Amino acid sequence: MIPDKETNLIYLSDLLQDRCPNVFIDIISWFDKLNILWKTLPDTRDIWAVDFMPLQITKDRFVQFEYDPDYLKFKKYQHTRTNTENVCSRVGITSDKANIVLDGGNVVKCQTKAILTAKIFKDNPGYTEENLIEEIRVKLDVEQIIIIPQEPGDFIGHADGMIRFINQDSVLVNKYPQNKTYESFSISLELCLRNAGLRCYEIPYTAWQNHSASDATGCYINFLETGDYIFYPTFNHEEDAIADSVLKSAFKHRVLIKIDCCELAKLGGILNCATWNILA
C-alpha cells in the first residue's frame, strides 16, 4: 500500500469550510505556506473523507470497499451517506470494487501491514473470519493484516482513533485508563500487537472521559501524516504538552504542526478522519 508518509495531495470535504471554519482556515493556511497541494471533494454529504473514499494501493490503483456503515443505517442519518462513485468521478479517480463493507478510517496502514478492528467481522457476516482477512489482505496488497479489539463504547469501531504506525515495526497506541471497563480490552489489545511483532509506545488519550461517545476531544492519535509533516490535534488540555513530547520522540525526522481541533472533535472525529491524502 501507499503509506501516508509518501502522500503529497490532501483532499478535504467541500463541507468542511462551513462545518469547521476555524480548522479549515488553519490547516489550509499551513498547506499553502508549506506548498502542500490540496483540493476539495465535491458533492460530499459529510466531512469524514477518509471513511468513504477508496484506499490507494499503488500510484495508479485504488480499491473501493463498500461504504455501508451500520451507524448510518438509521433513517435520520441516510442523508449523510456520500455517493462515493459520484465523488470519485468528479475528481478523476477510478477504483477496483471490493464486495466487503469497510470504512477507510478502520484501516491503519504502513507499506506492508494494515491494522483493523474486529468490527469487520460484524459488518461482513457472510464471510468466515479467515477468508475475510485473506480477502482484505489481497485487496490491500499487504503481507499482514492485524486484527485488534474494538474499543469499549466506540460504536464506529475505527482503528485510526486507537493506533498509528511509527514505522514497520513500531506503533503509537492510546494510553487507556486502568479501570474495569478497559482492563480486559487493554490486555487483549496488547496481546494482539505483541503477537504481531509490533513494539508499542503510548500517547495520551482522554476521550474516554467525554460525556458523549460522539465527542473525540482528547484523541491525539488521529493526526494527519503526509510527506515530511505530521499535523496533530491540540485541545487546550494539559495533555497537549505530553502528546507533543511523545510525537517528537516518535517522529524525530518529521516536522510537527499543531492544529487546534476543539471545534472539529465535537463533531466526532479529528484530522485523519477529515482528510483523504494520496500520492498524486
Contacts in CASP RR format, 6 or more apart in sequence:
PFRMAT RR
TARGET T0000
AUTHOR 0000-0000-0000
METHOD contacts of the structure
MODEL  1
MIPDKETNLIYLSDLLQDRCPNVFIDIISWFDKLNILWKTLPDTRDIWAV
DFMPLQITKDRFVQFEYDPDYLKFKKYQHTRTNTENVCSRVGITSDKANI
VLDGGNVVKCQTKAILTAKIFKDNPGYTEENLIEEIRVKLDVEQIIIIPQ
EPGDFIGHADGMIRFINQDSVLVNKYPQNKTYESFSISLELCLRNAGLRC
YEIPYTAWQNHSASDATGCYINFLETGDYIFYPTFNHEEDAIADSVLKSA
FKHRVLIKIDCCELAKLGGILNCATWNILA
1 55 0 8 1.000
1 56 0 8 1.000
1 57 0 8 1.000
1 109 0 8 1.000
1 110 0 8 1.000
1 111 0 8 1.000
1 112 0 8 1.000
1 114 0 8 1.000
1 140 0 8 1.000
1 141 0 8 1.000
1 142 0 8 1.000
2 56 0 8 1.000
2 57 0 8 1.000
2 58 0 8 1.000
2 59 0 8 1.000
2 111 0 8 1.000
2 278 0 8 1.000
2 279 0 8 1.000
3 109 0 8 1.000
3 110 0 8 1.000
3 111 0 8 1.000
3 165 0 8 1.000
4 109 0 8 1.000
4 225 0 8 1.000
4 226 0 8 1.000
4 227 0 8 1.000
4 277 0 8 1.000
5 225 0 8 1.000
5 226 0 8 1.000
5 227 0 8 1.000
5 228 0 8 1.000
5 254 0 8 1.000
6 227 0 8 1.000
6 279 0 8 1.000
7 56 0 8 1.000
7 225 0 8 1.000
7 226 0 8 1.000
7 227 0 8 1.000
7 277 0 8 1.000
7 278 0 8 1.000
7 279 0 8 1.000
8 36 0 8 1.000
8 37 0 8 1.000
8 226 0 8 1.000
8 227 0 8 1.000
8 279 0 8 1.000
8 280 0 8 1.000
9 37 0 8 1.000
9 38 0 8 1.000
9 39 0 8 1.000
9 277 0 8 1.000
9 278 0 8 1.000
9 279 0 8 1.000
9 280 0 8 1.000
10 31 0 8 1.000
10 36 0 8 1.000
10 37 0 8 1.000
10 38 0 8 1.000
10 39 0 8 1.000
10 224 0 8 1.000
10 226 0 8 1.000
10 275 0 8 1.000
10 276 0 8 1.000
10 277 0 8 1.000
11 38 0 8 1.000
11 39 0 8 1.000
11 40 0 8 1.000
11 41 0 8 1.000
11 49 0 8 1.000
11 53 0 8 1.000
11 91 0 8 1.000
11 275 0 8 1.000
11 276 0 8 1.000
11 277 0 8 1.000
11 278 0 8 1.000
12 24 0 8 1.000
12 27 0 8 1.000
12 28 0 8 1.000
12 38 0 8 1.000
12 39 0 8 1.000
12 40 0 8 1.000
12 41 0 8 1.000
12 47 0 8 1.000
12 49 0 8 1.000
12 274 0 8 1.000
12 275 0 8 1.000
12 276 0 8 1.000
13 40 0 8 1.000
13 41 0 8 1.000
13 44 0 8 1.000
13 46 0 8 1.000
13 47 0 8 1.000
13 48 0 8 1.000
13 49 0 8 1.000
13 274 0 8 1.000
14 40 0 8 1.000
14 41 0 8 1.000
14 42 0 8 1.000
14 43 0 8 1.000
14 44 0 8 1.000
15 44 0 8 1.000
15 45 0 8 1.000
15 46 0 8 1.000
15 47 0 8 1.000
16 23 0 8 1.000
16 24 0 8 1.000
16 40 0 8 1.000
16 47 0 8 1.000
16 274 0 8 1.000
17 24 0 8 1.000
19 47 0 8 1.000
19 267 0 8 1.000
20 47 0 8 1.000
20 263 0 8 1.000
20 264 0 8 1.000
20 267 0 8 1.000
20 274 0 8 1.000
22 260 0 8 1.000
22 263 0 8 1.000
23 259 0 8 1.000
23 260 0 8 1.000
23 261 0 8 1.000
23 263 0 8 1.000
23 264 0 8 1.000
23 274 0 8 1.000
26 259 0 8 1.000
26 260 0 8 1.000
27 224 0 8 1.000
27 231 0 8 1.000
27 259 0 8 1.000
27 271 0 8 1.000
28 38 0 8 1.000
30 36 0 8 1.000
30 231 0 8 1.000
30 257 0 8 1.000
30 259 0 8 1.000
31 37 0 8 1.000
31 38 0 8 1.000
34 229 0 8 1.000
36 226 0 8 1.000
36 229 0 8 1.000
37 280 0 8 1.000
39 91 0 8 1.000
41 49 0 8 1.000
41 53 0 8 1.000
41 87 0 8 1.000
41 90 0 8 1.000
41 91 0 8 1.000
41 276 0 8 1.000
42 87 0 8 1.000
42 90 0 8 1.000
42 91 0 8 1.000
43 82 0 8 1.000
43 83 0 8 1.000
43 86 0 8 1.000
43 87 0 8 1.000
43 90 0 8 1.000
44 52 0 8 1.000
44 82 0 8 1.000
44 87 0 8 1.000
45 79 0 8 1.000
45 80 0 8 1.000
45 81 0 8 1.000
45 82 0 8 1.000
45 83 0 8 1.000
46 52 0 8 1.000
46 80 0 8 1.000
46 82 0 8 1.000
47 267 0 8 1.000
47 273 0 8 1.000
47 274 0 8 1.000
48 269 0 8 1.000
48 273 0 8 1.000
48 274 0 8 1.000
49 273 0 8 1.000
49 274 0 8 1.000
49 275 0 8 1.000
49 276 0 8 1.000
50 104 0 8 1.000
50 105 0 8 1.000
50 160 0 8 1.000
50 272 0 8 1.000
50 273 0 8 1.000
50 274 0 8 1.000
50 275 0 8 1.000
50 276 0 8 1.000
51 67 0 8 1.000
51 69 0 8 1.000
51 103 0 8 1.000
51 104 0 8 1.000
51 105 0 8 1.000
51 158 0 8 1.000
51 273 0 8 1.000
52 67 0 8 1.000
52 81 0 8 1.000
52 82 0 8 1.000
52 84 0 8 1.000
52 87 0 8 1.000
52 103 0 8 1.000
52 104 0 8 1.000
53 84 0 8 1.000
53 87 0 8 1.000
53 88 0 8 1.000
53 104 0 8 1.000
53 276 0 8 1.000
54 62 0 8 1.000
54 63 0 8 1.000
54 64 0 8 1.000
54 65 0 8 1.000
54 84 0 8 1.000
54 88 0 8 1.000
54 93 0 8 1.000
54 95 0 8 1.000
55 62 0 8 1.000
55 63 0 8 1.000
55 64 0 8 1.000
55 65 0 8 1.000
55 104 0 8 1.000
55 107 0 8 1.000
55 109 0 8 1.000
55 140 0 8 1.000
56 62 0 8 1.000
56 278 0 8 1.000
56 279 0 8 1.000
57 63 0 8 1.000
57 139 0 8 1.000
57 140 0 8 1.000
57 141 0 8 1.000
58 141 0 8 1.000
59 279 0 8 1.000
61 95 0 8 1.000
61 96 0 8 1.000
62 93 0 8 1.000
62 94 0 8 1.000
62 95 0 8 1.000
62 96 0 8 1.000
63 95 0 8 1.000
63 96 0 8 1.000
63 97 0 8 1.000
63 98 0 8 1.000
63 139 0 8 1.000
63 140 0 8 1.000
64 84 0 8 1.000
64 85 0 8 1.000
64 88 0 8 1.000
64 95 0 8 1.000
64 96 0 8 1.000
64 97 0 8 1.000
64 98 0 8 1.000
65 98 0 8 1.000
65 100 0 8 1.000
65 101 0 8 1.000
65 102 0 8 1.000
65 103 0 8 1.000
65 104 0 8 1.000
65 139 0 8 1.000
66 98 0 8 1.000
66 99 0 8 1.000
66 100 0 8 1.000
66 101 0 8 1.000
66 102 0 8 1.000
67 81 0 8 1.000
67 82 0 8 1.000
67 84 0 8 1.000
67 101 0 8 1.000
67 103 0 8 1.000
68 101 0 8 1.000
68 123 0 8 1.000
69 101 0 8 1.000
69 103 0 8 1.000
69 123 0 8 1.000
69 156 0 8 1.000
70 122 0 8 1.000
70 123 0 8 1.000
71 77 0 8 1.000
71 155 0 8 1.000
71 156 0 8 1.000
72 78 0 8 1.000
72 80 0 8 1.000
72 81 0 8 1.000
88 94 0 8 1.000
88 95 0 8 1.000
96 139 0 8 1.000
98 135 0 8 1.000
98 139 0 8 1.000
100 120 0 8 1.000
100 124 0 8 1.000
100 127 0 8 1.000
100 132 0 8 1.000
100 135 0 8 1.000
100 136 0 8 1.000
100 139 0 8 1.000
101 120 0 8 1.000
101 123 0 8 1.000
101 124 0 8 1.000
102 116 0 8 1.000
102 120 0 8 1.000
102 123 0 8 1.000
102 124 0 8 1.000
102 136 0 8 1.000
103 156 0 8 1.000
103 158 0 8 1.000
104 158 0 8 1.000
104 160 0 8 1.000
105 158 0 8 1.000
105 159 0 8 1.000
105 160 0 8 1.000
105 272 0 8 1.000
105 273 0 8 1.000
106 116 0 8 1.000
106 117 0 8 1.000
106 119 0 8 1.000
106 120 0 8 1.000
106 157 0 8 1.000
106 158 0 8 1.000
106 159 0 8 1.000
106 160 0 8 1.000
107 114 0 8 1.000
107 115 0 8 1.000
107 116 0 8 1.000
107 140 0 8 1.000
107 159 0 8 1.000
107 160 0 8 1.000
108 114 0 8 1.000
108 115 0 8 1.000
108 116 0 8 1.000
108 159 0 8 1.000
108 160 0 8 1.000
108 162 0 8 1.000
108 163 0 8 1.000
108 164 0 8 1.000
108 165 0 8 1.000
109 115 0 8 1.000
109 140 0 8 1.000
109 142 0 8 1.000
109 165 0 8 1.000
110 165 0 8 1.000
110 167 0 8 1.000
110 168 0 8 1.000
111 142 0 8 1.000
111 168 0 8 1.000
112 142 0 8 1.000
112 143 0 8 1.000
112 144 0 8 1.000
112 168 0 8 1.000
113 142 0 8 1.000
113 143 0 8 1.000
113 144 0 8 1.000
113 145 0 8 1.000
113 146 0 8 1.000
113 165 0 8 1.000
113 168 0 8 1.000
113 196 0 8 1.000
114 136 0 8 1.000
114 137 0 8 1.000
114 140 0 8 1.000
114 142 0 8 1.000
114 144 0 8 1.000
114 145 0 8 1.000
114 146 0 8 1.000
115 145 0 8 1.000
115 146 0 8 1.000
115 147 0 8 1.000
115 148 0 8 1.000
115 159 0 8 1.000
115 163 0 8 1.000
115 165 0 8 1.000
115 171 0 8 1.000
116 136 0 8 1.000
116 145 0 8 1.000
116 146 0 8 1.000
116 147 0 8 1.000
116 148 0 8 1.000
116 159 0 8 1.000
117 147 0 8 1.000
117 148 0 8 1.000
117 149 0 8 1.000
117 150 0 8 1.000
117 151 0 8 1.000
117 157 0 8 1.000
117 158 0 8 1.000
117 159 0 8 1.000
117 162 0 8 1.000
118 147 0 8 1.000
118 148 0 8 1.000
118 149 0 8 1.000
118 150 0 8 1.000
119 150 0 8 1.000
119 157 0 8 1.000
120 132 0 8 1.000
120 136 0 8 1.000
120 147 0 8 1.000
121 127 0 8 1.000
121 129 0 8 1.000
121 132 0 8 1.000
124 132 0 8 1.000
127 135 0 8 1.000
133 145 0 8 1.000
133 147 0 8 1.000
136 145 0 8 1.000
137 143 0 8 1.000
137 144 0 8 1.000
137 145 0 8 1.000
144 196 0 8 1.000
146 192 0 8 1.000
146 193 0 8 1.000
146 196 0 8 1.000
146 198 0 8 1.000
147 192 0 8 1.000
148 159 0 8 1.000
148 162 0 8 1.000
148 163 0 8 1.000
148 189 0 8 1.000
148 192 0 8 1.000
148 193 0 8 1.000
149 185 0 8 1.000
149 188 0 8 1.000
149 189 0 8 1.000
149 192 0 8 1.000
150 157 0 8 1.000
151 157 0 8 1.000
151 161 0 8 1.000
151 162 0 8 1.000
151 185 0 8 1.000
152 181 0 8 1.000
152 182 0 8 1.000
152 185 0 8 1.000
153 213 0 8 1.000
154 213 0 8 1.000
155 213 0 8 1.000
158 273 0 8 1.000
160 221 0 8 1.000
160 222 0 8 1.000
160 272 0 8 1.000
160 273 0 8 1.000
161 174 0 8 1.000
161 216 0 8 1.000
161 219 0 8 1.000
161 221 0 8 1.000
161 222 0 8 1.000
161 270 0 8 1.000
161 272 0 8 1.000
162 173 0 8 1.000
162 174 0 8 1.000
162 189 0 8 1.000
162 221 0 8 1.000
163 171 0 8 1.000
163 172 0 8 1.000
163 173 0 8 1.000
163 174 0 8 1.000
163 193 0 8 1.000
163 221 0 8 1.000
164 171 0 8 1.000
164 172 0 8 1.000
164 221 0 8 1.000
164 223 0 8 1.000
164 225 0 8 1.000
165 171 0 8 1.000
165 172 0 8 1.000
166 172 0 8 1.000
166 201 0 8 1.000
166 250 0 8 1.000
166 251 0 8 1.000
169 197 0 8 1.000
169 198 0 8 1.000
169 199 0 8 1.000
170 198 0 8 1.000
170 199 0 8 1.000
170 200 0 8 1.000
170 201 0 8 1.000
170 250 0 8 1.000
171 193 0 8 1.000
171 198 0 8 1.000
171 199 0 8 1.000
171 200 0 8 1.000
171 201 0 8 1.000
172 200 0 8 1.000
172 201 0 8 1.000
172 202 0 8 1.000
172 203 0 8 1.000
172 221 0 8 1.000
172 246 0 8 1.000
172 250 0 8 1.000
173 189 0 8 1.000
173 193 0 8 1.000
173 200 0 8 1.000
173 201 0 8 1.000
173 202 0 8 1.000
173 203 0 8 1.000
173 221 0 8 1.000
174 202 0 8 1.000
174 203 0 8 1.000
174 205 0 8 1.000
174 219 0 8 1.000
174 221 0 8 1.000
175 202 0 8 1.000
175 203 0 8 1.000
175 204 0 8 1.000
175 205 0 8 1.000
176 182 0 8 1.000
176 185 0 8 1.000
176 186 0 8 1.000
176 189 0 8 1.000
176 205 0 8 1.000
176 208 0 8 1.000
177 208 0 8 1.000
178 186 0 8 1.000
181 208 0 8 1.000
182 208 0 8 1.000
190 200 0 8 1.000
193 200 0 8 1.000
194 200 0 8 1.000
201 246 0 8 1.000
201 249 0 8 1.000
201 250 0 8 1.000
202 246 0 8 1.000
203 220 0 8 1.000
203 221 0 8 1.000
203 243 0 8 1.000
203 246 0 8 1.000
203 247 0 8 1.000
204 218 0 8 1.000
204 220 0 8 1.000
204 239 0 8 1.000
204 242 0 8 1.000
204 243 0 8 1.000
204 246 0 8 1.000
205 218 0 8 1.000
205 219 0 8 1.000
205 220 0 8 1.000
205 221 0 8 1.000
206 217 0 8 1.000
206 218 0 8 1.000
206 237 0 8 1.000
206 239 0 8 1.000
207 215 0 8 1.000
207 216 0 8 1.000
207 217 0 8 1.000
207 218 0 8 1.000
207 219 0 8 1.000
210 216 0 8 1.000
210 217 0 8 1.000
210 218 0 8 1.000
214 267 0 8 1.000
214 268 0 8 1.000
215 265 0 8 1.000
215 266 0 8 1.000
215 268 0 8 1.000
216 222 0 8 1.000
216 264 0 8 1.000
216 265 0 8 1.000
216 268 0 8 1.000
216 269 0 8 1.000
216 270 0 8 1.000
216 273 0 8 1.000
217 235 0 8 1.000
217 262 0 8 1.000
217 265 0 8 1.000
217 266 0 8 1.000
218 233 0 8 1.000
218 235 0 8 1.000
218 237 0 8 1.000
218 239 0 8 1.000
218 265 0 8 1.000
219 233 0 8 1.000
219 265 0 8 1.000
219 269 0 8 1.000
219 270 0 8 1.000
220 232 0 8 1.000
220 233 0 8 1.000
220 239 0 8 1.000
220 243 0 8 1.000
220 246 0 8 1.000
220 247 0 8 1.000
222 233 0 8 1.000
222 269 0 8 1.000
222 270 0 8 1.000
222 271 0 8 1.000
222 272 0 8 1.000
222 273 0 8 1.000
223 230 0 8 1.000
223 231 0 8 1.000
223 232 0 8 1.000
223 233 0 8 1.000
223 247 0 8 1.000
223 270 0 8 1.000
223 271 0 8 1.000
223 272 0 8 1.000
224 230 0 8 1.000
224 231 0 8 1.000
224 232 0 8 1.000
224 271 0 8 1.000
224 272 0 8 1.000
224 275 0 8 1.000
224 277 0 8 1.000
225 231 0 8 1.000
225 272 0 8 1.000
225 277 0 8 1.000
226 277 0 8 1.000
228 253 0 8 1.000
228 254 0 8 1.000
228 255 0 8 1.000
229 254 0 8 1.000
229 255 0 8 1.000
229 256 0 8 1.000
229 257 0 8 1.000
230 247 0 8 1.000
230 251 0 8 1.000
230 254 0 8 1.000
230 255 0 8 1.000
230 256 0 8 1.000
230 257 0 8 1.000
231 257 0 8 1.000
231 259 0 8 1.000
231 271 0 8 1.000
232 243 0 8 1.000
232 244 0 8 1.000
232 247 0 8 1.000
232 256 0 8 1.000
232 257 0 8 1.000
232 258 0 8 1.000
232 259 0 8 1.000
232 271 0 8 1.000
233 258 0 8 1.000
233 259 0 8 1.000
233 260 0 8 1.000
233 261 0 8 1.000
233 264 0 8 1.000
233 265 0 8 1.000
233 270 0 8 1.000
233 271 0 8 1.000
234 240 0 8 1.000
234 243 0 8 1.000
234 258 0 8 1.000
234 259 0 8 1.000
234 260 0 8 1.000
234 261 0 8 1.000
235 260 0 8 1.000
235 261 0 8 1.000
235 262 0 8 1.000
235 265 0 8 1.000
236 260 0 8 1.000
236 262 0 8 1.000
240 258 0 8 1.000
244 256 0 8 1.000
244 258 0 8 1.000
247 256 0 8 1.000
248 256 0 8 1.000
259 271 0 8 1.000
261 270 0 8 1.000
261 271 0 8 1.000
264 270 0 8 1.000
264 271 0 8 1.000
264 274 0 8 1.000
END
